[in-house]
Amino acid sequence: MSALQQGDRIVIRGRTVETSDRHGEIIEVKGADGQPPYRVRFDDGHESIVFPGGDFSVEKAPGT
């Protein structure tokens, strides 16, 4: 995965049929050179520190 930056949007796919995808925005990159962990504000307002796994995809911020 390429380095991420503040403003990039993420999607964490639900792992089961009953679990919906979670969408959010990276508000802080805590690792060196755009690497994890990331502080993410999810669309429901919840914030969390995220270490991406295989269920993670990214929409790069405009202009990057």
CHARMM internal coordinates of N, CA and C (Angstrom, degrees):
IC EDIT
DIST 1 N 1 CA 1.4543
DIST 1 CA 1 C 1.5270
ANGL 1 N 1 CA 1 C 107.84
DIST 1 C 2 N 1.3209
ANGL 1 CA 1 C 2 N 116.93
DIHE 1 N 1 CA 1 C 2 N 136.90
DIST 2 N 2 CA 1.4552
ANGL 1 C 2 N 2 CA 120.82
DIHE 1 CA 1 C 2 N 2 CA 178.00
DIST 2 CA 2 C 1.5303
ANGL 2 N 2 CA 2 C 109.40
DIHE 1 C 2 N 2 CA 2 C -74.53
DIST 2 C 3 N 1.3270
ANGL 2 CA 2 C 3 N 114.55
DIHE 2 N 2 CA 2 C 3 N 163.40
DIST 3 N 3 CA 1.4613
ANGL 2 C 3 N 3 CA 120.36
DIHE 2 CA 2 C 3 N 3 CA -179.93
DIST 3 CA 3 C 1.5261
ANGL 3 N 3 CA 3 C 110.14
DIHE 2 C 3 N 3 CA 3 C -61.39
DIST 3 C 4 N 1.3030
ANGL 3 CA 3 C 4 N 115.91
DIHE 3 N 3 CA 3 C 4 N 140.59
DIST 4 N 4 CA 1.4629
ANGL 3 C 4 N 4 CA 122.04
DIHE 3 CA 3 C 4 N 4 CA 179.15
DIST 4 CA 4 C 1.5192
ANGL 4 N 4 CA 4 C 108.96
DIHE 3 C 4 N 4 CA 4 C -105.16
DIST 4 C 5 N 1.3319
ANGL 4 CA 4 C 5 N 115.06
DIHE 4 N 4 CA 4 C 5 N 165.65
DIST 5 N 5 CA 1.4588
ANGL 4 C 5 N 5 CA 119.23
DIHE 4 CA 4 C 5 N 5 CA 179.83
DIST 5 CA 5 C 1.5144
ANGL 5 N 5 CA 5 C 110.24
DIHE 4 C 5 N 5 CA 5 C -143.11
DIST 5 C 6 N 1.3214
ANGL 5 CA 5 C 6 N 114.33
DIHE 5 N 5 CA 5 C 6 N 165.38
DIST 6 N 6 CA 1.4594
ANGL 5 C 6 N 6 CA 120.51
DIHE 5 CA 5 C 6 N 6 CA 177.38
DIST 6 CA 6 C 1.5193
ANGL 6 N 6 CA 6 C 108.99
DIHE 5 C 6 N 6 CA 6 C -54.88
DIST 6 C 7 N 1.3194
ANGL 6 CA 6 C 7 N 115.86
DIHE 6 N 6 CA 6 C 7 N 136.30
DIST 7 N 7 CA 1.4598
ANGL 6 C 7 N 7 CA 121.62
DIHE 6 CA 6 C 7 N 7 CA 179.70
DIST 7 CA 7 C 1.5113
ANGL 7 N 7 CA 7 C 113.84
DIHE 6 C 7 N 7 CA 7 C 99.34
DIST 7 C 8 N 1.3487
ANGL 7 CA 7 C 8 N 117.77
DIHE 7 N 7 CA 7 C 8 N -19.62
DIST 8 N 8 CA 1.4604
ANGL 7 C 8 N 8 CA 120.01
DIHE 7 CA 7 C 8 N 8 CA 175.09
DIST 8 CA 8 C 1.5213
ANGL 8 N 8 CA 8 C 109.28
DIHE 7 C 8 N 8 CA 8 C -64.24
DIST 8 C 9 N 1.3233
ANGL 8 CA 8 C 9 N 116.60
DIHE 8 N 8 CA 8 C 9 N 144.36
DIST 9 N 9 CA 1.4644
ANGL 8 C 9 N 9 CA 122.41
DIHE 8 CA 8 C 9 N 9 CA 177.93
DIST 9 CA 9 C 1.5221
ANGL 9 N 9 CA 9 C 108.73
DIHE 8 C 9 N 9 CA 9 C -98.83
DIST 9 C 10 N 1.3220
ANGL 9 CA 9 C 10 N 115.70
DIHE 9 N 9 CA 9 C 10 N 142.05
DIST 10 N 10 CA 1.4577
ANGL 9 C 10 N 10 CA 120.25
DIHE 9 CA 9 C 10 N 10 CA 178.43
DIST 10 CA 10 C 1.5217
ANGL 10 N 10 CA 10 C 110.53
DIHE 9 C 10 N 10 CA 10 C -122.11
DIST 10 C 11 N 1.3226
ANGL 10 CA 10 C 11 N 114.24
DIHE 10 N 10 CA 10 C 11 N 157.02
DIST 11 N 11 CA 1.4559
ANGL 10 C 11 N 11 CA 121.98
DIHE 10 CA 10 C 11 N 11 CA 171.91
DIST 11 CA 11 C 1.5203
ANGL 11 N 11 CA 11 C 106.69
DIHE 10 C 11 N 11 CA 11 C -131.65
DIST 11 C 12 N 1.3162
ANGL 11 CA 11 C 12 N 115.93
DIHE 11 N 11 CA 11 C 12 N 126.11
DIST 12 N 12 CA 1.4618
ANGL 11 C 12 N 12 CA 121.43
DIHE 11 CA 11 C 12 N 12 CA 173.33
DIST 12 CA 12 C 1.5139
ANGL 12 N 12 CA 12 C 106.03
DIHE 11 C 12 N 12 CA 12 C -107.90
DIST 12 C 13 N 1.3238
ANGL 12 CA 12 C 13 N 115.93
DIHE 12 N 12 CA 12 C 13 N 115.92
DIST 13 N 13 CA 1.4597
ANGL 12 C 13 N 13 CA 121.84
DIHE 12 CA 12 C 13 N 13 CA -176.10
DIST 13 CA 13 C 1.5225
ANGL 13 N 13 CA 13 C 111.03
DIHE 12 C 13 N 13 CA 13 C -71.11
DIST 13 C 14 N 1.3318
ANGL 13 CA 13 C 14 N 115.44
DIHE 13 N 13 CA 13 C 14 N 139.74
DIST 14 N 14 CA 1.4587
ANGL 13 C 14 N 14 CA 120.65
DIHE 13 CA 13 C 14 N 14 CA 175.29
DIST 14 CA 14 C 1.5153
ANGL 14 N 14 CA 14 C 109.57
DIHE 13 C 14 N 14 CA 14 C -64.02
DIST 14 C 15 N 1.2990
ANGL 14 CA 14 C 15 N 117.07
DIHE 14 N 14 CA 14 C 15 N 141.34
DIST 15 N 15 CA 1.4670
ANGL 14 C 15 N 15 CA 121.02
DIHE 14 CA 14 C 15 N 15 CA -176.03
DIST 15 CA 15 C 1.5139
ANGL 15 N 15 CA 15 C 113.58
DIHE 14 C 15 N 15 CA 15 C -87.61
DIST 15 C 16 N 1.3248
ANGL 15 CA 15 C 16 N 117.09
DIHE 15 N 15 CA 15 C 16 N -16.65
DIST 16 N 16 CA 1.4599
ANGL 15 C 16 N 16 CA 120.19
DIHE 15 CA 15 C 16 N 16 CA 179.09
DIST 16 CA 16 C 1.5206
ANGL 16 N 16 CA 16 C 108.84
DIHE 15 C 16 N 16 CA 16 C -130.34
DIST 16 C 17 N 1.3127
ANGL 16 CA 16 C 17 N 116.44
DIHE 16 N 16 CA 16 C 17 N 167.91
DIST 17 N 17 CA 1.4615
ANGL 16 C 17 N 17 CA 121.50
DIHE 16 CA 16 C 17 N 17 CA -179.24
DIST 17 CA 17 C 1.5250
ANGL 17 N 17 CA 17 C 110.81
DIHE 16 C 17 N 17 CA 17 C -59.73
DIST 17 C 18 N 1.3345
ANGL 17 CA 17 C 18 N 117.58
DIHE 17 N 17 CA 17 C 18 N -36.69
DIST 18 N 18 CA 1.4567
ANGL 17 C 18 N 18 CA 121.46
DIHE 17 CA 17 C 18 N 18 CA -176.69
DIST 18 CA 18 C 1.5285
ANGL 18 N 18 CA 18 C 113.41
DIHE 17 C 18 N 18 CA 18 C -78.48
DIST 18 C 19 N 1.3370
ANGL 18 CA 18 C 19 N 118.11
DIHE 18 N 18 CA 18 C 19 N -12.59
DIST 19 N 19 CA 1.4576
ANGL 18 C 19 N 19 CA 122.17
DIHE 18 CA 18 C 19 N 19 CA -174.87
DIST 19 CA 19 C 1.5222
ANGL 19 N 19 CA 19 C 110.10
DIHE 18 C 19 N 19 CA 19 C -99.09
DIST 19 C 20 N 1.3298
ANGL 19 CA 19 C 20 N 116.66
DIHE 19 N 19 CA 19 C 20 N 125.27
DIST 20 N 20 CA 1.4664
ANGL 19 C 20 N 20 CA 119.81
DIHE 19 CA 19 C 20 N 20 CA 179.74
DIST 20 CA 20 C 1.5328
ANGL 20 N 20 CA 20 C 110.42
DIHE 19 C 20 N 20 CA 20 C -83.95
DIST 20 C 21 N 1.3339
ANGL 20 CA 20 C 21 N 115.49
DIHE 20 N 20 CA 20 C 21 N 161.28
DIST 21 N 21 CA 1.4585
ANGL 20 C 21 N 21 CA 121.29
DIHE 20 CA 20 C 21 N 21 CA 175.45
DIST 21 CA 21 C 1.5166
ANGL 21 N 21 CA 21 C 109.31
DIHE 20 C 21 N 21 CA 21 C -66.08
DIST 21 C 22 N 1.3363
ANGL 21 CA 21 C 22 N 116.49
DIHE 21 N 21 CA 21 C 22 N 150.86
DIST 22 N 22 CA 1.4644
ANGL 21 C 22 N 22 CA 122.36
DIHE 21 CA 21 C 22 N 22 CA 175.91
DIST 22 CA 22 C 1.5255
ANGL 22 N 22 CA 22 C 107.93
DIHE 21 C 22 N 22 CA 22 C -112.22
DIST 22 C 23 N 1.3209
ANGL 22 CA 22 C 23 N 115.97
DIHE 22 N 22 CA 22 C 23 N 130.78
DIST 23 N 23 CA 1.4582
ANGL 22 C 23 N 23 CA 122.38
DIHE 22 CA 22 C 23 N 23 CA -178.89
DIST 23 CA 23 C 1.5145
ANGL 23 N 23 CA 23 C 108.51
DIHE 22 C 23 N 23 CA 23 C -115.47
DIST 23 C 24 N 1.3414
ANGL 23 CA 23 C 24 N 116.48
DIHE 23 N 23 CA 23 C 24 N 141.52
DIST 24 N 24 CA 1.4447
ANGL 23 C 24 N 24 CA 119.43
DIHE 23 CA 23 C 24 N 24 CA 179.03
DIST 24 CA 24 C 1.5157
ANGL 24 N 24 CA 24 C 112.47
DIHE 23 C 24 N 24 CA 24 C -161.73
DIST 24 C 25 N 1.3231
ANGL 24 CA 24 C 25 N 114.57
DIHE 24 N 24 CA 24 C 25 N 178.41
DIST 25 N 25 CA 1.4595
ANGL 24 C 25 N 25 CA 122.22
DIHE 24 CA 24 C 25 N 25 CA -179.58
DIST 25 CA 25 C 1.5153
ANGL 25 N 25 CA 25 C 109.39
DIHE 24 C 25 N 25 CA 25 C -121.85
DIST 25 C 26 N 1.3282
ANGL 25 CA 25 C 26 N 116.24
DIHE 25 N 25 CA 25 C 26 N 135.59
DIST 26 N 26 CA 1.4589
ANGL 25 C 26 N 26 CA 120.50
DIHE 25 CA 25 C 26 N 26 CA 175.10
DIST 26 CA 26 C 1.5249
ANGL 26 N 26 CA 26 C 107.54
DIHE 25 C 26 N 26 CA 26 C -71.42
DIST 26 C 27 N 1.3201
ANGL 26 CA 26 C 27 N 115.82
DIHE 26 N 26 CA 26 C 27 N 120.84
DIST 27 N 27 CA 1.4643
ANGL 26 C 27 N 27 CA 119.86
DIHE 26 CA 26 C 27 N 27 CA 179.55
DIST 27 CA 27 C 1.5212
ANGL 27 N 27 CA 27 C 111.66
DIHE 26 C 27 N 27 CA 27 C -106.45
DIST 27 C 28 N 1.3365
ANGL 27 CA 27 C 28 N 117.19
DIHE 27 N 27 CA 27 C 28 N -12.52
DIST 28 N 28 CA 1.4560
ANGL 27 C 28 N 28 CA 120.70
DIHE 27 CA 27 C 28 N 28 CA 176.38
DIST 28 CA 28 C 1.5220
ANGL 28 N 28 CA 28 C 109.37
DIHE 27 C 28 N 28 CA 28 C -158.69
DIST 28 C 29 N 1.3284
ANGL 28 CA 28 C 29 N 116.19
DIHE 28 N 28 CA 28 C 29 N 133.64
DIST 29 N 29 CA 1.4599
ANGL 28 C 29 N 29 CA 122.02
DIHE 28 CA 28 C 29 N 29 CA 173.32
DIST 29 CA 29 C 1.5154
ANGL 29 N 29 CA 29 C 106.12
DIHE 28 C 29 N 29 CA 29 C -99.36
DIST 29 C 30 N 1.3287
ANGL 29 CA 29 C 30 N 116.85
DIHE 29 N 29 CA 29 C 30 N 117.61
DIST 30 N 30 CA 1.4570
ANGL 29 C 30 N 30 CA 120.97
DIHE 29 CA 29 C 30 N 30 CA -174.40
DIST 30 CA 30 C 1.5178
ANGL 30 N 30 CA 30 C 112.74
DIHE 29 C 30 N 30 CA 30 C -95.89
DIST 30 C 31 N 1.3442
ANGL 30 CA 30 C 31 N 117.74
DIHE 30 N 30 CA 30 C 31 N -19.04
DIST 31 N 31 CA 1.4591
ANGL 30 C 31 N 31 CA 121.48
DIHE 30 CA 30 C 31 N 31 CA 179.13
DIST 31 CA 31 C 1.5177
ANGL 31 N 31 CA 31 C 111.34
DIHE 30 C 31 N 31 CA 31 C -88.18
DIST 31 C 32 N 1.3213
ANGL 31 CA 31 C 32 N 115.45
DIHE 31 N 31 CA 31 C 32 N 169.08
DIST 32 N 32 CA 1.4650
ANGL 31 C 32 N 32 CA 121.27
DIHE 31 CA 31 C 32 N 32 CA 179.09
DIST 32 CA 32 C 1.5226
ANGL 32 N 32 CA 32 C 110.37
DIHE 31 C 32 N 32 CA 32 C -75.09
DIST 32 C 33 N 1.3158
ANGL 32 CA 32 C 33 N 116.63
DIHE 32 N 32 CA 32 C 33 N 142.59
DIST 33 N 33 CA 1.4697
ANGL 32 C 33 N 33 CA 123.15
DIHE 32 CA 32 C 33 N 33 CA 173.18
DIST 33 CA 33 C 1.5227
ANGL 33 N 33 CA 33 C 113.80
DIHE 32 C 33 N 33 CA 33 C 55.47
DIST 33 C 34 N 1.3322
ANGL 33 CA 33 C 34 N 117.31
DIHE 33 N 33 CA 33 C 34 N 39.37
DIST 34 N 34 CA 1.4612
ANGL 33 C 34 N 34 CA 120.97
DIHE 33 CA 33 C 34 N 34 CA 175.71
DIST 34 CA 34 C 1.5182
ANGL 34 N 34 CA 34 C 115.09
DIHE 33 C 34 N 34 CA 34 C 78.93
DIST 34 C 35 N 1.3079
ANGL 34 CA 34 C 35 N 116.16
DIHE 34 N 34 CA 34 C 35 N 14.06
DIST 35 N 35 CA 1.4621
ANGL 34 C 35 N 35 CA 120.94
DIHE 34 CA 34 C 35 N 35 CA -178.70
DIST 35 CA 35 C 1.5232
ANGL 35 N 35 CA 35 C 110.74
DIHE 34 C 35 N 35 CA 35 C -94.50
DIST 35 C 36 N 1.3559
ANGL 35 CA 35 C 36 N 117.69
DIHE 35 N 35 CA 35 C 36 N 163.22
DIST 36 N 36 CA 1.4653
ANGL 35 C 36 N 36 CA 121.47
DIHE 35 CA 35 C 36 N 36 CA -179.81
DIST 36 CA 36 C 1.5219
ANGL 36 N 36 CA 36 C 111.44
DIHE 35 C 36 N 36 CA 36 C -61.57
DIST 36 C 37 N 1.3298
ANGL 36 CA 36 C 37 N 114.25
DIHE 36 N 36 CA 36 C 37 N 161.08
DIST 37 N 37 CA 1.4649
ANGL 36 C 37 N 37 CA 129.75
DIHE 36 CA 36 C 37 N 37 CA 5.32
DIST 37 CA 37 C 1.5252
ANGL 37 N 37 CA 37 C 111.69
DIHE 36 C 37 N 37 CA 37 C -84.15
DIST 37 C 38 N 1.3403
ANGL 37 CA 37 C 38 N 114.49
DIHE 37 N 37 CA 37 C 38 N 166.15
DIST 38 N 38 CA 1.4561
ANGL 37 C 38 N 38 CA 122.72
DIHE 37 CA 37 C 38 N 38 CA 179.81
DIST 38 CA 38 C 1.5218
ANGL 38 N 38 CA 38 C 109.58
DIHE 37 C 38 N 38 CA 38 C -124.49
DIST 38 C 39 N 1.3391
ANGL 38 CA 38 C 39 N 116.46
DIHE 38 N 38 CA 38 C 39 N 139.64
DIST 39 N 39 CA 1.4641
ANGL 38 C 39 N 39 CA 120.23
DIHE 38 CA 38 C 39 N 39 CA 169.91
DIST 39 CA 39 C 1.5215
ANGL 39 N 39 CA 39 C 105.42
DIHE 38 C 39 N 39 CA 39 C -90.20
DIST 39 C 40 N 1.3281
ANGL 39 CA 39 C 40 N 115.92
DIHE 39 N 39 CA 39 C 40 N 124.71
DIST 40 N 40 CA 1.4605
ANGL 39 C 40 N 40 CA 121.96
DIHE 39 CA 39 C 40 N 40 CA -174.96
DIST 40 CA 40 C 1.5218
ANGL 40 N 40 CA 40 C 109.78
DIHE 39 C 40 N 40 CA 40 C -121.75
DIST 40 C 41 N 1.3243
ANGL 40 CA 40 C 41 N 115.56
DIHE 40 N 40 CA 40 C 41 N 134.70
DIST 41 N 41 CA 1.4696
ANGL 40 C 41 N 41 CA 121.00
DIHE 40 CA 40 C 41 N 41 CA 171.41
DIST 41 CA 41 C 1.5199
ANGL 41 N 41 CA 41 C 106.19
DIHE 40 C 41 N 41 CA 41 C -103.05
DIST 41 C 42 N 1.3235
ANGL 41 CA 41 C 42 N 115.24
DIHE 41 N 41 CA 41 C 42 N 112.61
DIST 42 N 42 CA 1.4531
ANGL 41 C 42 N 42 CA 121.11
DIHE 41 CA 41 C 42 N 42 CA 179.92
DIST 42 CA 42 C 1.5201
ANGL 42 N 42 CA 42 C 110.70
DIHE 41 C 42 N 42 CA 42 C -77.82
DIST 42 C 43 N 1.3093
ANGL 42 CA 42 C 43 N 116.03
DIHE 42 N 42 CA 42 C 43 N 158.48
DIST 43 N 43 CA 1.4632
ANGL 42 C 43 N 43 CA 121.29
DIHE 42 CA 42 C 43 N 43 CA -175.68
DIST 43 CA 43 C 1.5213
ANGL 43 N 43 CA 43 C 113.16
DIHE 42 C 43 N 43 CA 43 C -59.61
DIST 43 C 44 N 1.3373
ANGL 43 CA 43 C 44 N 117.74
DIHE 43 N 43 CA 43 C 44 N -20.92
DIST 44 N 44 CA 1.4673
ANGL 43 C 44 N 44 CA 120.15
DIHE 43 CA 43 C 44 N 44 CA 176.92
DIST 44 CA 44 C 1.5312
ANGL 44 N 44 CA 44 C 112.49
DIHE 43 C 44 N 44 CA 44 C -84.69
DIST 44 C 45 N 1.3717
ANGL 44 CA 44 C 45 N 117.42
DIHE 44 N 44 CA 44 C 45 N 2.74
DIST 45 N 45 CA 1.4507
ANGL 44 C 45 N 45 CA 122.28
DIHE 44 CA 44 C 45 N 45 CA 178.54
DIST 45 CA 45 C 1.5168
ANGL 45 N 45 CA 45 C 114.48
DIHE 44 C 45 N 45 CA 45 C 95.47
DIST 45 C 46 N 1.3259
ANGL 45 CA 45 C 46 N 117.37
DIHE 45 N 45 CA 45 C 46 N -13.99
DIST 46 N 46 CA 1.4601
ANGL 45 C 46 N 46 CA 122.53
DIHE 45 CA 45 C 46 N 46 CA 179.89
DIST 46 CA 46 C 1.5248
ANGL 46 N 46 CA 46 C 109.45
DIHE 45 C 46 N 46 CA 46 C -70.26
DIST 46 C 47 N 1.3418
ANGL 46 CA 46 C 47 N 117.37
DIHE 46 N 46 CA 46 C 47 N 139.63
DIST 47 N 47 CA 1.4553
ANGL 46 C 47 N 47 CA 122.26
DIHE 46 CA 46 C 47 N 47 CA 174.86
DIST 47 CA 47 C 1.5137
ANGL 47 N 47 CA 47 C 109.22
DIHE 46 C 47 N 47 CA 47 C -114.52
DIST 47 C 48 N 1.3337
ANGL 47 CA 47 C 48 N 115.17
DIHE 47 N 47 CA 47 C 48 N 145.05
DIST 48 N 48 CA 1.4491
ANGL 47 C 48 N 48 CA 119.97
DIHE 47 CA 47 C 48 N 48 CA -177.81
DIST 48 CA 48 C 1.5282
ANGL 48 N 48 CA 48 C 109.67
DIHE 47 C 48 N 48 CA 48 C -154.02
DIST 48 C 49 N 1.3404
ANGL 48 CA 48 C 49 N 116.27
DIHE 48 N 48 CA 48 C 49 N 154.63
DIST 49 N 49 CA 1.4551
ANGL 48 C 49 N 49 CA 121.84
DIHE 48 CA 48 C 49 N 49 CA 171.01
DIST 49 CA 49 C 1.5286
ANGL 49 N 49 CA 49 C 106.31
DIHE 48 C 49 N 49 CA 49 C -87.74
DIST 49 C 50 N 1.3373
ANGL 49 CA 49 C 50 N 116.18
DIHE 49 N 49 CA 49 C 50 N 128.82
DIST 50 N 50 CA 1.4629
ANGL 49 C 50 N 50 CA 121.17
DIHE 49 CA 49 C 50 N 50 CA -173.02
DIST 50 CA 50 C 1.5227
ANGL 50 N 50 CA 50 C 110.27
DIHE 49 C 50 N 50 CA 50 C -122.15
DIST 50 C 51 N 1.3291
ANGL 50 CA 50 C 51 N 115.59
DIHE 50 N 50 CA 50 C 51 N 131.82
DIST 51 N 51 CA 1.4562
ANGL 50 C 51 N 51 CA 124.03
DIHE 50 CA 50 C 51 N 51 CA 167.75
DIST 51 CA 51 C 1.5289
ANGL 51 N 51 CA 51 C 105.47
DIHE 50 C 51 N 51 CA 51 C -110.34
DIST 51 C 52 N 1.3360
ANGL 51 CA 51 C 52 N 118.94
DIHE 51 N 51 CA 51 C 52 N 106.98
DIST 52 N 52 CA 1.4621
ANGL 51 C 52 N 52 CA 121.24
DIHE 51 CA 51 C 52 N 52 CA -172.66
DIST 52 CA 52 C 1.5242
ANGL 52 N 52 CA 52 C 113.28
DIHE 51 C 52 N 52 CA 52 C -60.02
DIST 52 C 53 N 1.3324
ANGL 52 CA 52 C 53 N 113.78
DIHE 52 N 52 CA 52 C 53 N 145.75
DIST 53 N 53 CA 1.4530
ANGL 52 C 53 N 53 CA 121.83
DIHE 52 CA 52 C 53 N 53 CA 175.05
DIST 53 CA 53 C 1.5181
ANGL 53 N 53 CA 53 C 109.71
DIHE 52 C 53 N 53 CA 53 C -122.77
DIST 53 C 54 N 1.3022
ANGL 53 CA 53 C 54 N 117.24
DIHE 53 N 53 CA 53 C 54 N -162.62
DIST 54 N 54 CA 1.4480
ANGL 53 C 54 N 54 CA 122.27
DIHE 53 CA 53 C 54 N 54 CA -178.01
DIST 54 CA 54 C 1.5113
ANGL 54 N 54 CA 54 C 114.02
DIHE 53 C 54 N 54 CA 54 C -70.46
DIST 54 C 55 N 1.3278
ANGL 54 CA 54 C 55 N 117.52
DIHE 54 N 54 CA 54 C 55 N -12.71
DIST 55 N 55 CA 1.4673
ANGL 54 C 55 N 55 CA 122.27
DIHE 54 CA 54 C 55 N 55 CA -177.90
DIST 55 CA 55 C 1.5258
ANGL 55 N 55 CA 55 C 111.60
DIHE 54 C 55 N 55 CA 55 C -97.01
DIST 55 C 56 N 1.3296
ANGL 55 CA 55 C 56 N 117.67
DIHE 55 N 55 CA 55 C 56 N 20.69
DIST 56 N 56 CA 1.4623
ANGL 55 C 56 N 56 CA 124.80
DIHE 55 CA 55 C 56 N 56 CA -169.61
DIST 56 CA 56 C 1.5238
ANGL 56 N 56 CA 56 C 109.87
DIHE 55 C 56 N 56 CA 56 C -115.22
DIST 56 C 57 N 1.3311
ANGL 56 CA 56 C 57 N 117.91
DIHE 56 N 56 CA 56 C 57 N 129.82
DIST 57 N 57 CA 1.4692
ANGL 56 C 57 N 57 CA 120.48
DIHE 56 CA 56 C 57 N 57 CA 172.82
DIST 57 CA 57 C 1.5139
ANGL 57 N 57 CA 57 C 108.68
DIHE 56 C 57 N 57 CA 57 C -131.39
DIST 57 C 58 N 1.3399
ANGL 57 CA 57 C 58 N 116.44
DIHE 57 N 57 CA 57 C 58 N 162.62
DIST 58 N 58 CA 1.4599
ANGL 57 C 58 N 58 CA 122.41
DIHE 57 CA 57 C 58 N 58 CA -171.46
DIST 58 CA 58 C 1.5096
ANGL 58 N 58 CA 58 C 111.10
DIHE 57 C 58 N 58 CA 58 C -130.35
DIST 58 C 59 N 1.3283
ANGL 58 CA 58 C 59 N 115.90
DIHE 58 N 58 CA 58 C 59 N 140.60
DIST 59 N 59 CA 1.4574
ANGL 58 C 59 N 59 CA 123.63
DIHE 58 CA 58 C 59 N 59 CA 167.62
DIST 59 CA 59 C 1.5175
ANGL 59 N 59 CA 59 C 105.41
DIHE 58 C 59 N 59 CA 59 C -114.49
DIST 59 C 60 N 1.3449
ANGL 59 CA 59 C 60 N 116.87
DIHE 59 N 59 CA 59 C 60 N 110.37
DIST 60 N 60 CA 1.4529
ANGL 59 C 60 N 60 CA 121.03
DIHE 59 CA 59 C 60 N 60 CA -177.30
DIST 60 CA 60 C 1.5202
ANGL 60 N 60 CA 60 C 111.19
DIHE 59 C 60 N 60 CA 60 C -62.50
DIST 60 C 61 N 1.3343
ANGL 60 CA 60 C 61 N 115.67
DIHE 60 N 60 CA 60 C 61 N 145.77
DIST 61 N 61 CA 1.4663
ANGL 60 C 61 N 61 CA 121.45
DIHE 60 CA 60 C 61 N 61 CA 177.46
DIST 61 CA 61 C 1.5218
ANGL 61 N 61 CA 61 C 109.34
DIHE 60 C 61 N 61 CA 61 C -63.67
DIST 61 C 62 N 1.3266
ANGL 61 CA 61 C 62 N 119.03
DIHE 61 N 61 CA 61 C 62 N 147.64
DIST 62 N 62 CA 1.4565
ANGL 61 C 62 N 62 CA 121.46
DIHE 61 CA 61 C 62 N 62 CA 178.84
DIST 62 CA 62 C 1.5335
ANGL 62 N 62 CA 62 C 111.29
DIHE 61 C 62 N 62 CA 62 C -55.09
DIST 62 C 63 N 1.3282
ANGL 62 CA 62 C 63 N 115.61
DIHE 62 N 62 CA 62 C 63 N 139.60
DIST 63 N 63 CA 1.4539
ANGL 62 C 63 N 63 CA 120.77
DIHE 62 CA 62 C 63 N 63 CA 177.96
DIST 63 CA 63 C 1.5109
ANGL 63 N 63 CA 63 C 114.96
DIHE 62 C 63 N 63 CA 63 C 83.97
DIST 63 C 64 N 1.3521
ANGL 63 CA 63 C 64 N 117.13
DIHE 63 N 63 CA 63 C 64 N 9.27
DIST 64 N 64 CA 1.4627
ANGL 63 C 64 N 64 CA 118.47
DIHE 63 CA 63 C 64 N 64 CA 179.60
DIST 64 CA 64 C 1.5003
ANGL 64 N 64 CA 64 C 111.19
DIHE 63 C 64 N 64 CA 64 C -113.95
END
COOR INIT
IC SEED 1 N 1 CA 1 C
IC BUILD
